[in-house]
Amino acid sequence: MRRRYIVVDERDNVATAIVDLSMGEHVETLRGRIVLLGEIRYGHKFALEDIPLGGYIVKYGEQIGRATASITRGDHVHVHNVEDIVDEVRKR
């Protein structure tokens, strides 16, 4: 079966689709089966776990953004529910 997503680091709480994925699709991950709650287009992310409002989005093992809303496992993770943290990261 063709790979449909990638997870770069075990600390990641999102996966990146490498093909278009459909709402309702079941995706087998190392964290169990996830039902996608919306369409996930190629290159876009979906949540591997619930991420609370204000929680960090972790990709490549690094914090890349902060949730602006509660994100449910299987949700699309993109600019509509994530804020940029570049300035915060630069201050570290």
PyMOL Python script that loads the backbone (N, CA, C, O; Angstrom):
from pymol import cmd

cmd.read_pdbstr("""\
ATOM      1  N   MET A   1       0.841  -1.189   0.000  1.00  0.00           N
ATOM      2  CA  MET A   1       0.000   0.000   0.000  1.00  0.00           C
ATOM      3  C   MET A   1       0.887   1.254   0.000  1.00  0.00           C
ATOM      4  O   MET A   1       1.886   1.317   0.718  1.00  0.00           O
ATOM      5  N   ARG A   2       0.526   2.208  -0.780  1.00  0.00           N
ATOM      6  CA  ARG A   2       1.277   3.454  -0.922  1.00  0.00           C
ATOM      7  C   ARG A   2       1.173   4.303   0.349  1.00  0.00           C
ATOM      8  O   ARG A   2       0.096   4.436   0.931  1.00  0.00           O
ATOM      9  N   ARG A   3       2.298   4.870   0.768  1.00  0.00           N
ATOM     10  CA  ARG A   3       2.279   5.784   1.917  1.00  0.00           C
ATOM     11  C   ARG A   3       1.419   6.989   1.592  1.00  0.00           C
ATOM     12  O   ARG A   3       1.420   7.487   0.466  1.00  0.00           O
ATOM     13  N   ARG A   4       0.681   7.454   2.600  1.00  0.00           N
ATOM     14  CA  ARG A   4      -0.244   8.561   2.364  1.00  0.00           C
ATOM     15  C   ARG A   4       0.081   9.787   3.192  1.00  0.00           C
ATOM     16  O   ARG A   4      -0.490  10.857   2.983  1.00  0.00           O
ATOM     17  N   TYR A   5       1.001   9.630   4.134  1.00  0.00           N
ATOM     18  CA  TYR A   5       1.390  10.750   4.988  1.00  0.00           C
ATOM     19  C   TYR A   5       2.791  10.480   5.521  1.00  0.00           C
ATOM     20  O   TYR A   5       3.295   9.359   5.449  1.00  0.00           O
ATOM     21  N   ILE A   6       3.418  11.541   6.065  1.00  0.00           N
ATOM     22  CA  ILE A   6       4.720  11.364   6.713  1.00  0.00           C
ATOM     23  C   ILE A   6       4.700  12.014   8.092  1.00  0.00           C
ATOM     24  O   ILE A   6       4.044  13.029   8.327  1.00  0.00           O
ATOM     25  N   VAL A   7       5.439  11.390   8.976  1.00  0.00           N
ATOM     26  CA  VAL A   7       5.720  11.935  10.309  1.00  0.00           C
ATOM     27  C   VAL A   7       7.233  11.873  10.422  1.00  0.00           C
ATOM     28  O   VAL A   7       7.817  10.795  10.310  1.00  0.00           O
ATOM     29  N   VAL A   8       7.871  13.003  10.641  1.00  0.00           N
ATOM     30  CA  VAL A   8       9.326  13.082  10.617  1.00  0.00           C
ATOM     31  C   VAL A   8       9.947  12.663  11.946  1.00  0.00           C
ATOM     32  O   VAL A   8      10.989  12.008  11.962  1.00  0.00           O
ATOM     33  N   ASP A   9       9.323  13.033  13.052  1.00  0.00           N
ATOM     34  CA  ASP A   9       9.908  12.817  14.373  1.00  0.00           C
ATOM     35  C   ASP A   9       8.837  12.252  15.303  1.00  0.00           C
ATOM     36  O   ASP A   9       7.670  12.631  15.204  1.00  0.00           O
ATOM     37  N   GLU A  10       9.216  11.365  16.187  1.00  0.00           N
ATOM     38  CA  GLU A  10       8.237  10.745  17.090  1.00  0.00           C
ATOM     39  C   GLU A  10       7.571  11.757  18.023  1.00  0.00           C
ATOM     40  O   GLU A  10       6.515  11.465  18.585  1.00  0.00           O
ATOM     41  N   ARG A  11       8.166  12.941  18.200  1.00  0.00           N
ATOM     42  CA  ARG A  11       7.561  13.985  19.039  1.00  0.00           C
ATOM     43  C   ARG A  11       6.480  14.775  18.300  1.00  0.00           C
ATOM     44  O   ARG A  11       5.719  15.510  18.929  1.00  0.00           O
ATOM     45  N   ASP A  12       6.403  14.632  16.975  1.00  0.00           N
ATOM     46  CA  ASP A  12       5.431  15.382  16.176  1.00  0.00           C
ATOM     47  C   ASP A  12       4.005  15.071  16.622  1.00  0.00           C
ATOM     48  O   ASP A  12       3.675  13.925  16.927  1.00  0.00           O
ATOM     49  N   ASN A  13       3.167  16.106  16.656  1.00  0.00           N
ATOM     50  CA  ASN A  13       1.753  15.882  16.939  1.00  0.00           C
ATOM     51  C   ASN A  13       0.891  16.134  15.704  1.00  0.00           C
ATOM     52  O   ASN A  13      -0.337  16.184  15.784  1.00  0.00           O
ATOM     53  N   VAL A  14       1.563  16.292  14.556  1.00  0.00           N
ATOM     54  CA  VAL A  14       0.886  16.400  13.262  1.00  0.00           C
ATOM     55  C   VAL A  14       1.599  15.513  12.256  1.00  0.00           C
ATOM     56  O   VAL A  14       2.778  15.193  12.402  1.00  0.00           O
ATOM     57  N   ALA A  15       0.850  15.124  11.230  1.00  0.00           N
ATOM     58  CA  ALA A  15       1.403  14.390  10.096  1.00  0.00           C
ATOM     59  C   ALA A  15       1.121  15.213   8.842  1.00  0.00           C
ATOM     60  O   ALA A  15       0.174  15.999   8.814  1.00  0.00           O
ATOM     61  N   THR A  16       1.927  15.037   7.822  1.00  0.00           N
ATOM     62  CA  THR A  16       1.758  15.765   6.571  1.00  0.00           C
ATOM     63  C   THR A  16       1.301  14.806   5.482  1.00  0.00           C
ATOM     64  O   THR A  16       1.930  13.775   5.245  1.00  0.00           O
ATOM     65  N   ALA A  17       0.200  15.155   4.820  1.00  0.00           N
ATOM     66  CA  ALA A  17      -0.329  14.327   3.735  1.00  0.00           C
ATOM     67  C   ALA A  17       0.593  14.407   2.525  1.00  0.00           C
ATOM     68  O   ALA A  17       1.034  15.490   2.141  1.00  0.00           O
ATOM     69  N   ILE A  18       0.879  13.260   1.930  1.00  0.00           N
ATOM     70  CA  ILE A  18       1.685  13.246   0.707  1.00  0.00           C
ATOM     71  C   ILE A  18       0.840  12.811  -0.498  1.00  0.00           C
ATOM     72  O   ILE A  18       1.355  12.603  -1.596  1.00  0.00           O
ATOM     73  N   VAL A  19      -0.456  12.682  -0.264  1.00  0.00           N
ATOM     74  CA  VAL A  19      -1.486  12.535  -1.297  1.00  0.00           C
ATOM     75  C   VAL A  19      -2.721  13.244  -0.739  1.00  0.00           C
ATOM     76  O   VAL A  19      -2.795  13.501   0.462  1.00  0.00           O
ATOM     77  N   ASP A  20      -3.675  13.557  -1.588  1.00  0.00           N
ATOM     78  CA  ASP A  20      -4.931  14.115  -1.092  1.00  0.00           C
ATOM     79  C   ASP A  20      -5.661  13.041  -0.286  1.00  0.00           C
ATOM     80  O   ASP A  20      -5.774  11.897  -0.726  1.00  0.00           O
ATOM     81  N   LEU A  21      -6.155  13.413   0.894  1.00  0.00           N
ATOM     82  CA  LEU A  21      -6.887  12.490   1.761  1.00  0.00           C
ATOM     83  C   LEU A  21      -8.317  12.999   1.925  1.00  0.00           C
ATOM     84  O   LEU A  21      -8.550  14.208   1.945  1.00  0.00           O
ATOM     85  N   SER A  22      -9.265  12.086   2.043  1.00  0.00           N
ATOM     86  CA  SER A  22     -10.682  12.442   2.100  1.00  0.00           C
ATOM     87  C   SER A  22     -11.226  12.434   3.518  1.00  0.00           C
ATOM     88  O   SER A  22     -10.762  11.688   4.381  1.00  0.00           O
ATOM     89  N   MET A  23     -12.218  13.281   3.736  1.00  0.00           N
ATOM     90  CA  MET A  23     -12.926  13.294   5.007  1.00  0.00           C
ATOM     91  C   MET A  23     -13.501  11.896   5.269  1.00  0.00           C
ATOM     92  O   MET A  23     -14.053  11.261   4.370  1.00  0.00           O
ATOM     93  N   GLY A  24     -13.362  11.436   6.504  1.00  0.00           N
ATOM     94  CA  GLY A  24     -13.890  10.127   6.873  1.00  0.00           C
ATOM     95  C   GLY A  24     -12.925   8.976   6.653  1.00  0.00           C
ATOM     96  O   GLY A  24     -13.166   7.862   7.119  1.00  0.00           O
ATOM     97  N   GLU A  25     -11.831   9.241   5.944  1.00  0.00           N
ATOM     98  CA  GLU A  25     -10.829   8.195   5.726  1.00  0.00           C
ATOM     99  C   GLU A  25     -10.218   7.767   7.045  1.00  0.00           C
ATOM    100  O   GLU A  25     -10.049   8.578   7.955  1.00  0.00           O
ATOM    101  N   HIS A  26      -9.892   6.498   7.143  1.00  0.00           N
ATOM    102  CA  HIS A  26      -9.196   5.957   8.313  1.00  0.00           C
ATOM    103  C   HIS A  26      -7.715   5.860   7.957  1.00  0.00           C
ATOM    104  O   HIS A  26      -7.349   5.289   6.930  1.00  0.00           O
ATOM    105  N   VAL A  27      -6.875   6.421   8.813  1.00  0.00           N
ATOM    106  CA  VAL A  27      -5.435   6.427   8.580  1.00  0.00           C
ATOM    107  C   VAL A  27      -4.780   5.677   9.734  1.00  0.00           C
ATOM    108  O   VAL A  27      -4.968   6.031  10.898  1.00  0.00           O
ATOM    109  N   GLU A  28      -4.022   4.654   9.414  1.00  0.00           N
ATOM    110  CA  GLU A  28      -3.306   3.896  10.440  1.00  0.00           C
ATOM    111  C   GLU A  28      -1.991   4.611  10.745  1.00  0.00           C
ATOM    112  O   GLU A  28      -1.197   4.876   9.843  1.00  0.00           O
ATOM    113  N   THR A  29      -1.769   4.920  12.022  1.00  0.00           N
ATOM    114  CA  THR A  29      -0.541   5.591  12.448  1.00  0.00           C
ATOM    115  C   THR A  29       0.070   4.811  13.602  1.00  0.00           C
ATOM    116  O   THR A  29      -0.540   3.874  14.119  1.00  0.00           O
ATOM    117  N   LEU A  30       1.262   5.195  13.999  1.00  0.00           N
ATOM    118  CA  LEU A  30       1.881   4.564  15.159  1.00  0.00           C
ATOM    119  C   LEU A  30       1.102   4.873  16.440  1.00  0.00           C
ATOM    120  O   LEU A  30       1.298   4.220  17.465  1.00  0.00           O
ATOM    121  N   ARG A  31       0.226   5.863  16.373  1.00  0.00           N
ATOM    122  CA  ARG A  31      -0.611   6.225  17.528  1.00  0.00           C
ATOM    123  C   ARG A  31      -2.022   5.656  17.403  1.00  0.00           C
ATOM    124  O   ARG A  31      -2.931   6.064  18.126  1.00  0.00           O
ATOM    125  N   GLY A  32      -2.192   4.728  16.498  1.00  0.00           N
ATOM    126  CA  GLY A  32      -3.496   4.098  16.302  1.00  0.00           C
ATOM    127  C   GLY A  32      -4.211   4.639  15.084  1.00  0.00           C
ATOM    128  O   GLY A  32      -3.676   5.461  14.341  1.00  0.00           O
ATOM    129  N   ARG A  33      -5.422   4.167  14.893  1.00  0.00           N
ATOM    130  CA  ARG A  33      -6.239   4.564  13.742  1.00  0.00           C
ATOM    131  C   ARG A  33      -6.841   5.944  13.988  1.00  0.00           C
ATOM    132  O   ARG A  33      -7.400   6.220  15.049  1.00  0.00           O
ATOM    133  N   ILE A  34      -6.713   6.794  12.985  1.00  0.00           N
ATOM    134  CA  ILE A  34      -7.262   8.146  13.055  1.00  0.00           C
ATOM    135  C   ILE A  34      -8.286   8.301  11.935  1.00  0.00           C
ATOM    136  O   ILE A  34      -8.021   7.943  10.787  1.00  0.00           O
ATOM    137  N   VAL A  35      -9.447   8.832  12.272  1.00  0.00           N
ATOM    138  CA  VAL A  35     -10.466   9.148  11.277  1.00  0.00           C
ATOM    139  C   VAL A  35     -10.307  10.620  10.929  1.00  0.00           C
ATOM    140  O   VAL A  35     -10.347  11.477  11.811  1.00  0.00           O
ATOM    141  N   LEU A  36     -10.129  10.911   9.656  1.00  0.00           N
ATOM    142  CA  LEU A  36      -9.947  12.297   9.221  1.00  0.00           C
ATOM    143  C   LEU A  36     -11.273  13.036   9.267  1.00  0.00           C
ATOM    144  O   LEU A  36     -12.285  12.553   8.761  1.00  0.00           O
ATOM    145  N   LEU A  37     -11.255  14.210   9.878  1.00  0.00           N
ATOM    146  CA  LEU A  37     -12.476  14.982  10.101  1.00  0.00           C
ATOM    147  C   LEU A  37     -12.763  15.980   8.982  1.00  0.00           C
ATOM    148  O   LEU A  37     -13.766  16.692   9.024  1.00  0.00           O
ATOM    149  N   GLY A  38     -11.896  16.030   8.000  1.00  0.00           N
ATOM    150  CA  GLY A  38     -12.079  16.905   6.839  1.00  0.00           C
ATOM    151  C   GLY A  38     -11.114  16.477   5.753  1.00  0.00           C
ATOM    152  O   GLY A  38     -10.278  15.598   5.965  1.00  0.00           O
ATOM    153  N   GLU A  39     -11.229  17.101   4.587  1.00  0.00           N
ATOM    154  CA  GLU A  39     -10.275  16.822   3.511  1.00  0.00           C
ATOM    155  C   GLU A  39      -8.908  17.357   3.910  1.00  0.00           C
ATOM    156  O   GLU A  39      -8.796  18.452   4.461  1.00  0.00           O
ATOM    157  N   ILE A  40      -7.880  16.583   3.631  1.00  0.00           N
ATOM    158  CA  ILE A  40      -6.509  17.007   3.881  1.00  0.00           C
ATOM    159  C   ILE A  40      -5.798  16.953   2.536  1.00  0.00           C
ATOM    160  O   ILE A  40      -5.541  15.872   2.006  1.00  0.00           O
ATOM    161  N   ARG A  41      -5.488  18.099   1.996  1.00  0.00           N
ATOM    162  CA  ARG A  41      -4.834  18.174   0.697  1.00  0.00           C
ATOM    163  C   ARG A  41      -3.350  17.853   0.814  1.00  0.00           C
ATOM    164  O   ARG A  41      -2.752  17.985   1.882  1.00  0.00           O
ATOM    165  N   TYR A  42      -2.773  17.430  -0.297  1.00  0.00           N
ATOM    166  CA  TYR A  42      -1.341  17.152  -0.384  1.00  0.00           C
ATOM    167  C   TYR A  42      -0.558  18.318   0.232  1.00  0.00           C
ATOM    168  O   TYR A  42      -0.798  19.479  -0.099  1.00  0.00           O
ATOM    169  N   GLY A  43       0.380  17.997   1.129  1.00  0.00           N
ATOM    170  CA  GLY A  43       1.216  19.018   1.750  1.00  0.00           C
ATOM    171  C   GLY A  43       0.628  19.650   2.997  1.00  0.00           C
ATOM    172  O   GLY A  43       1.312  20.400   3.694  1.00  0.00           O
ATOM    173  N   HIS A  44      -0.627  19.360   3.285  1.00  0.00           N
ATOM    174  CA  HIS A  44      -1.268  19.913   4.473  1.00  0.00           C
ATOM    175  C   HIS A  44      -1.153  18.923   5.632  1.00  0.00           C
ATOM    176  O   HIS A  44      -0.841  17.749   5.435  1.00  0.00           O
ATOM    177  N   LYS A  45      -1.411  19.419   6.843  1.00  0.00           N
ATOM    178  CA  LYS A  45      -1.216  18.621   8.049  1.00  0.00           C
ATOM    179  C   LYS A  45      -2.547  18.217   8.671  1.00  0.00           C
ATOM    180  O   LYS A  45      -3.565  18.891   8.512  1.00  0.00           O
ATOM    181  N   PHE A  46      -2.502  17.085   9.391  1.00  0.00           N
ATOM    182  CA  PHE A  46      -3.631  16.695  10.236  1.00  0.00           C
ATOM    183  C   PHE A  46      -3.093  16.318  11.613  1.00  0.00           C
ATOM    184  O   PHE A  46      -1.946  15.897  11.757  1.00  0.00           O
ATOM    185  N   ALA A  47      -3.949  16.478  12.621  1.00  0.00           N
ATOM    186  CA  ALA A  47      -3.542  16.257  14.009  1.00  0.00           C
ATOM    187  C   ALA A  47      -3.498  14.768  14.336  1.00  0.00           C
ATOM    188  O   ALA A  47      -4.428  14.021  14.035  1.00  0.00           O
ATOM    189  N   LEU A  48      -2.395  14.356  14.960  1.00  0.00           N
ATOM    190  CA  LEU A  48      -2.235  12.984  15.425  1.00  0.00           C
ATOM    191  C   LEU A  48      -2.820  12.795  16.821  1.00  0.00           C
ATOM    192  O   LEU A  48      -3.020  11.667  17.272  1.00  0.00           O
ATOM    193  N   GLU A  49      -3.089  13.895  17.493  1.00  0.00           N
ATOM    194  CA  GLU A  49      -3.639  13.877  18.852  1.00  0.00           C
ATOM    195  C   GLU A  49      -4.419  15.163  19.057  1.00  0.00           C
ATOM    196  O   GLU A  49      -4.281  16.107  18.279  1.00  0.00           O
ATOM    197  N   ASP A  50      -5.225  15.202  20.085  1.00  0.00           N
ATOM    198  CA  ASP A  50      -5.916  16.448  20.428  1.00  0.00           C
ATOM    199  C   ASP A  50      -4.876  17.484  20.847  1.00  0.00           C
ATOM    200  O   ASP A  50      -3.956  17.181  21.606  1.00  0.00           O
ATOM    201  N   ILE A  51      -5.030  18.699  20.348  1.00  0.00           N
ATOM    202  CA  ILE A  51      -4.129  19.806  20.685  1.00  0.00           C
ATOM    203  C   ILE A  51      -5.000  20.907  21.279  1.00  0.00           C
ATOM    204  O   ILE A  51      -5.893  21.416  20.602  1.00  0.00           O
ATOM    205  N   PRO A  52      -4.757  21.281  22.531  1.00  0.00           N
ATOM    206  CA  PRO A  52      -5.619  22.283  23.171  1.00  0.00           C
ATOM    207  C   PRO A  52      -5.366  23.692  22.627  1.00  0.00           C
ATOM    208  O   PRO A  52      -4.316  23.965  22.047  1.00  0.00           O
ATOM    209  N   LEU A  53      -6.326  24.562  22.819  1.00  0.00           N
ATOM    210  CA  LEU A  53      -6.161  25.981  22.513  1.00  0.00           C
ATOM    211  C   LEU A  53      -4.881  26.458  23.192  1.00  0.00           C
ATOM    212  O   LEU A  53      -4.707  26.247  24.392  1.00  0.00           O
ATOM    213  N   GLY A  54      -3.996  27.090  22.454  1.00  0.00           N
ATOM    214  CA  GLY A  54      -2.730  27.579  22.991  1.00  0.00           C
ATOM    215  C   GLY A  54      -1.612  26.548  22.979  1.00  0.00           C
ATOM    216  O   GLY A  54      -0.461  26.880  23.260  1.00  0.00           O
ATOM    217  N   GLY A  55      -1.938  25.296  22.655  1.00  0.00           N
ATOM    218  CA  GLY A  55      -0.923  24.246  22.596  1.00  0.00           C
ATOM    219  C   GLY A  55      -0.047  24.397  21.364  1.00  0.00           C
ATOM    220  O   GLY A  55      -0.453  24.996  20.369  1.00  0.00           O
ATOM    221  N   TYR A  56       1.139  23.856  21.438  1.00  0.00           N
ATOM    222  CA  TYR A  56       2.074  23.957  20.318  1.00  0.00           C
ATOM    223  C   TYR A  56       1.820  22.893  19.262  1.00  0.00           C
ATOM    224  O   TYR A  56       1.458  21.756  19.567  1.00  0.00           O
ATOM    225  N   ILE A  57       2.018  23.293  18.013  1.00  0.00           N
ATOM    226  CA  ILE A  57       2.032  22.372  16.886  1.00  0.00           C
ATOM    227  C   ILE A  57       3.488  21.940  16.742  1.00  0.00           C
ATOM    228  O   ILE A  57       4.379  22.783  16.638  1.00  0.00           O
ATOM    229  N   VAL A  58       3.732  20.631  16.734  1.00  0.00           N
ATOM    230  CA  VAL A  58       5.091  20.112  16.675  1.00  0.00           C
ATOM    231  C   VAL A  58       5.264  19.313  15.382  1.00  0.00           C
ATOM    232  O   VAL A  58       4.558  18.336  15.132  1.00  0.00           O
ATOM    233  N   LYS A  59       6.225  19.759  14.572  1.00  0.00           N
ATOM    234  CA  LYS A  59       6.574  19.104  13.304  1.00  0.00           C
ATOM    235  C   LYS A  59       8.091  19.129  13.216  1.00  0.00           C
ATOM    236  O   LYS A  59       8.720  20.104  13.629  1.00  0.00           O
ATOM    237  N   TYR A  60       8.675  18.085  12.691  1.00  0.00           N
ATOM    238  CA  TYR A  60      10.147  17.937  12.645  1.00  0.00           C
ATOM    239  C   TYR A  60      10.727  17.894  14.063  1.00  0.00           C
ATOM    240  O   TYR A  60      11.914  18.160  14.248  1.00  0.00           O
ATOM    241  N   GLY A  61       9.899  17.560  15.072  1.00  0.00           N
ATOM    242  CA  GLY A  61      10.351  17.542  16.449  1.00  0.00           C
ATOM    243  C   GLY A  61      10.483  18.917  17.065  1.00  0.00           C
ATOM    244  O   GLY A  61      11.006  19.055  18.171  1.00  0.00           O
ATOM    245  N   GLU A  62      10.010  19.948  16.357  1.00  0.00           N
ATOM    246  CA  GLU A  62      10.132  21.337  16.819  1.00  0.00           C
ATOM    247  C   GLU A  62       8.774  22.017  16.841  1.00  0.00           C
ATOM    248  O   GLU A  62       7.883  21.670  16.066  1.00  0.00           O
ATOM    249  N   GLN A  63       8.622  22.984  17.732  1.00  0.00           N
ATOM    250  CA  GLN A  63       7.402  23.770  17.789  1.00  0.00           C
ATOM    251  C   GLN A  63       7.380  24.718  16.593  1.00  0.00           C
ATOM    252  O   GLN A  63       8.297  25.518  16.407  1.00  0.00           O
ATOM    253  N   ILE A  64       6.321  24.621  15.785  1.00  0.00           N
ATOM    254  CA  ILE A  64       6.236  25.456  14.582  1.00  0.00           C
ATOM    255  C   ILE A  64       5.069  26.427  14.622  1.00  0.00           C
ATOM    256  O   ILE A  64       4.977  27.310  13.768  1.00  0.00           O
ATOM    257  N   GLY A  65       4.182  26.286  15.588  1.00  0.00           N
ATOM    258  CA  GLY A  65       3.023  27.170  15.681  1.00  0.00           C
ATOM    259  C   GLY A  65       2.268  26.903  16.960  1.00  0.00           C
ATOM    260  O   GLY A  65       2.605  26.000  17.725  1.00  0.00           O
ATOM    261  N   ARG A  66       1.223  27.715  17.185  1.00  0.00           N
ATOM    262  CA  ARG A  66       0.383  27.560  18.377  1.00  0.00           C
ATOM    263  C   ARG A  66      -1.075  27.490  17.928  1.00  0.00           C
ATOM    264  O   ARG A  66      -1.502  28.233  17.044  1.00  0.00           O
ATOM    265  N   ALA A  67      -1.820  26.598  18.543  1.00  0.00           N
ATOM    266  CA  ALA A  67      -3.233  26.420  18.198  1.00  0.00           C
ATOM    267  C   ALA A  67      -4.052  27.634  18.627  1.00  0.00           C
ATOM    268  O   ALA A  67      -3.979  28.059  19.780  1.00  0.00           O
ATOM    269  N   THR A  68      -4.828  28.188  17.705  1.00  0.00           N
ATOM    270  CA  THR A  68      -5.707  29.313  18.006  1.00  0.00           C
ATOM    271  C   THR A  68      -7.121  28.838  18.351  1.00  0.00           C
ATOM    272  O   THR A  68      -8.005  29.640  18.651  1.00  0.00           O
ATOM    273  N   ALA A  69      -7.312  27.526  18.303  1.00  0.00           N
ATOM    274  CA  ALA A  69      -8.569  26.874  18.672  1.00  0.00           C
ATOM    275  C   ALA A  69      -8.201  25.459  19.107  1.00  0.00           C
ATOM    276  O   ALA A  69      -7.122  24.964  18.781  1.00  0.00           O
ATOM    277  N   SER A  70      -9.082  24.824  19.828  1.00  0.00           N
ATOM    278  CA  SER A  70      -8.851  23.417  20.152  1.00  0.00           C
ATOM    279  C   SER A  70      -8.879  22.619  18.845  1.00  0.00           C
ATOM    280  O   SER A  70      -9.766  22.802  18.011  1.00  0.00           O
ATOM    281  N   ILE A  71      -7.906  21.743  18.685  1.00  0.00           N
ATOM    282  CA  ILE A  71      -7.795  20.934  17.472  1.00  0.00           C
ATOM    283  C   ILE A  71      -7.983  19.474  17.874  1.00  0.00           C
ATOM    284  O   ILE A  71      -7.276  18.960  18.740  1.00  0.00           O
ATOM    285  N   THR A  72      -8.935  18.824  17.241  1.00  0.00           N
ATOM    286  CA  THR A  72      -9.246  17.431  17.538  1.00  0.00           C
ATOM    287  C   THR A  72      -8.410  16.504  16.668  1.00  0.00           C
ATOM    288  O   THR A  72      -8.111  16.811  15.514  1.00  0.00           O
ATOM    289  N   ARG A  73      -8.045  15.379  17.236  1.00  0.00           N
ATOM    290  CA  ARG A  73      -7.333  14.337  16.498  1.00  0.00           C
ATOM    291  C   ARG A  73      -8.058  14.081  15.171  1.00  0.00           C
ATOM    292  O   ARG A  73      -9.262  13.829  15.150  1.00  0.00           O
ATOM    293  N   GLY A  74      -7.305  14.150  14.062  1.00  0.00           N
ATOM    294  CA  GLY A  74      -7.895  13.954  12.737  1.00  0.00           C
ATOM    295  C   GLY A  74      -8.282  15.238  12.034  1.00  0.00           C
ATOM    296  O   GLY A  74      -8.619  15.212  10.851  1.00  0.00           O
ATOM    297  N   ASP A  75      -8.242  16.375  12.744  1.00  0.00           N
ATOM    298  CA  ASP A  75      -8.568  17.680  12.147  1.00  0.00           C
ATOM    299  C   ASP A  75      -7.458  18.167  11.227  1.00  0.00           C
ATOM    300  O   ASP A  75      -6.290  17.811  11.384  1.00  0.00           O
ATOM    301  N   HIS A  76      -7.852  18.982  10.274  1.00  0.00           N
ATOM    302  CA  HIS A  76      -6.926  19.705   9.410  1.00  0.00           C
ATOM    303  C   HIS A  76      -6.220  20.759  10.262  1.00  0.00           C
ATOM    304  O   HIS A  76      -6.868  21.497  11.004  1.00  0.00           O
ATOM    305  N   VAL A  77      -4.909  20.825  10.155  1.00  0.00           N
ATOM    306  CA  VAL A  77      -4.108  21.795  10.906  1.00  0.00           C
ATOM    307  C   VAL A  77      -3.481  22.734   9.886  1.00  0.00           C
ATOM    308  O   VAL A  77      -2.630  22.333   9.093  1.00  0.00           O
ATOM    309  N   HIS A  78      -3.919  24.003   9.919  1.00  0.00           N
ATOM    310  CA  HIS A  78      -3.455  24.968   8.911  1.00  0.00           C
ATOM    311  C   HIS A  78      -3.666  26.377   9.471  1.00  0.00           C
ATOM    312  O   HIS A  78      -3.925  26.541  10.663  1.00  0.00           O
ATOM    313  N   VAL A  79      -3.557  27.380   8.620  1.00  0.00           N
ATOM    314  CA  VAL A  79      -3.613  28.777   9.070  1.00  0.00           C
ATOM    315  C   VAL A  79      -4.924  29.159   9.750  1.00  0.00           C
ATOM    316  O   VAL A  79      -4.961  30.142  10.491  1.00  0.00           O
ATOM    317  N   HIS A  80      -5.996  28.411   9.519  1.00  0.00           N
ATOM    318  CA  HIS A  80      -7.284  28.731  10.152  1.00  0.00           C
ATOM    319  C   HIS A  80      -7.309  28.379  11.640  1.00  0.00           C
ATOM    320  O   HIS A  80      -8.180  28.858  12.366  1.00  0.00           O
ATOM    321  N   ASN A  81      -6.373  27.552  12.106  1.00  0.00           N
ATOM    322  CA  ASN A  81      -6.370  27.181  13.521  1.00  0.00           C
ATOM    323  C   ASN A  81      -4.963  27.163  14.143  1.00  0.00           C
ATOM    324  O   ASN A  81      -4.749  26.573  15.202  1.00  0.00           O
ATOM    325  N   VAL A  82      -4.016  27.818  13.467  1.00  0.00           N
ATOM    326  CA  VAL A  82      -2.629  27.882  13.958  1.00  0.00           C
ATOM    327  C   VAL A  82      -2.094  29.295  13.757  1.00  0.00           C
ATOM    328  O   VAL A  82      -2.303  29.909  12.711  1.00  0.00           O
ATOM    329  N   GLU A  83      -1.393  29.805  14.785  1.00  0.00           N
ATOM    330  CA  GLU A  83      -0.723  31.095  14.634  1.00  0.00           C
ATOM    331  C   GLU A  83       0.784  30.886  14.565  1.00  0.00           C
ATOM    332  O   GLU A  83       1.328  29.943  15.140  1.00  0.00           O
ATOM    333  N   ASP A  84       1.429  31.770  13.861  1.00  0.00           N
ATOM    334  CA  ASP A  84       2.874  31.755  13.674  1.00  0.00           C
ATOM    335  C   ASP A  84       3.567  32.085  14.991  1.00  0.00           C
ATOM    336  O   ASP A  84       3.093  32.937  15.743  1.00  0.00           O
ATOM    337  N   ILE A  85       4.678  31.425  15.274  1.00  0.00           N
ATOM    338  CA  ILE A  85       5.445  31.709  16.494  1.00  0.00           C
ATOM    339  C   ILE A  85       6.890  32.070  16.163  1.00  0.00           C
ATOM    340  O   ILE A  85       7.772  31.928  17.010  1.00  0.00           O
ATOM    341  N   VAL A  86       7.137  32.531  14.953  1.00  0.00           N
ATOM    342  CA  VAL A  86       8.498  32.859  14.531  1.00  0.00           C
ATOM    343  C   VAL A  86       9.158  33.838  15.488  1.00  0.00           C
ATOM    344  O   VAL A  86      10.298  33.619  15.897  1.00  0.00           O
ATOM    345  N   ASP A  87       8.467  34.915  15.856  1.00  0.00           N
ATOM    346  CA  ASP A  87       9.063  35.907  16.765  1.00  0.00           C
ATOM    347  C   ASP A  87       9.397  35.295  18.116  1.00  0.00           C
ATOM    348  O   ASP A  87      10.437  35.598  18.701  1.00  0.00           O
ATOM    349  N   GLU A  88       8.517  34.438  18.609  1.00  0.00           N
ATOM    350  CA  GLU A  88       8.756  33.773  19.892  1.00  0.00           C
ATOM    351  C   GLU A  88       9.990  32.867  19.814  1.00  0.00           C
ATOM    352  O   GLU A  88      10.815  32.859  20.728  1.00  0.00           O
ATOM    353  N   VAL A  89      10.111  32.122  18.748  1.00  0.00           N
ATOM    354  CA  VAL A  89      11.227  31.189  18.576  1.00  0.00           C
ATOM    355  C   VAL A  89      12.550  31.960  18.443  1.00  0.00           C
ATOM    356  O   VAL A  89      13.570  31.532  18.983  1.00  0.00           O
ATOM    357  N   ARG A  90      12.536  33.073  17.741  1.00  0.00           N
ATOM    358  CA  ARG A  90      13.739  33.866  17.546  1.00  0.00           C
ATOM    359  C   ARG A  90      14.276  34.432  18.862  1.00  0.00           C
ATOM    360  O   ARG A  90      15.478  34.666  18.991  1.00  0.00           O
ATOM    361  N   LYS A  91      13.392  34.652  19.838  1.00  0.00           N
ATOM    362  CA  LYS A  91      13.789  35.220  21.133  1.00  0.00           C
ATOM    363  C   LYS A  91      14.464  34.206  22.038  1.00  0.00           C
ATOM    364  O   LYS A  91      15.091  34.586  23.026  1.00  0.00           O
ATOM    365  N   ARG A  92      14.349  32.938  21.723  1.00  0.00           N
ATOM    366  CA  ARG A  92      14.907  31.881  22.578  1.00  0.00           C
ATOM    367  C   ARG A  92      16.397  31.863  22.541  1.00  0.00           C
ATOM    368  O   ARG A  92      17.020  31.035  23.205  1.00  0.00           O
TER     369      ARG A  92
END
""", "prot")
cmd.dss("prot")
cmd.show_as("cartoon", "prot")
cmd.util.cbc("prot")
cmd.orient("prot")
